[in-house]
Amino acid sequence: MAYLPAGMPAPQATREDAPFWTACNEQRLVIRHCNACHRFFHPPMPACPRCASTDVGWQEVSGTGTVFTYTVGYHATHSALKGHPPYNVAVVLLDGADDVRLVSNVVDVAPQDMKIGMPVTVFWDEISEGVNLPRFKKRLVQGSGAKDAA
């Protein structure tokens, strides 16, 4: 079951971000990477925002990270959200991808339990057949006496 209700608009791929959405549909998380300065960047652009090189590509990343910040929505900002319970919108700082942050949701945490710094891992939310969005689930940290949540 999708995190947000049916009727929410799906992302529309552009020329620059189409490889990102294609990889998501394959349940892979890829981020734009500069081959000149070796830095990740998001959102995708035709040139690196740091060094202006057009020698850019895509690299798969682990999909783990931490909640950098978040907000909880209580009011319907889209008609499909009318009557939907509160939901979070989280900014996730990805591990191993420099300072790249993705805007998403943490699907298994109640609004009152959201925390900045919470470790998370990617979860593929199939919003329609073959269309997957990267959302996140709480991840238990190794060494805390538990294994990573799947």
Summary of the structure (lengths in Angstrom):
residues: 150
radius of gyration: 16.1
end to end distance: 16.4
largest distance: 48.7
contacts: 396
relative contact order: 0.19
helix: 9%
strand: 35%
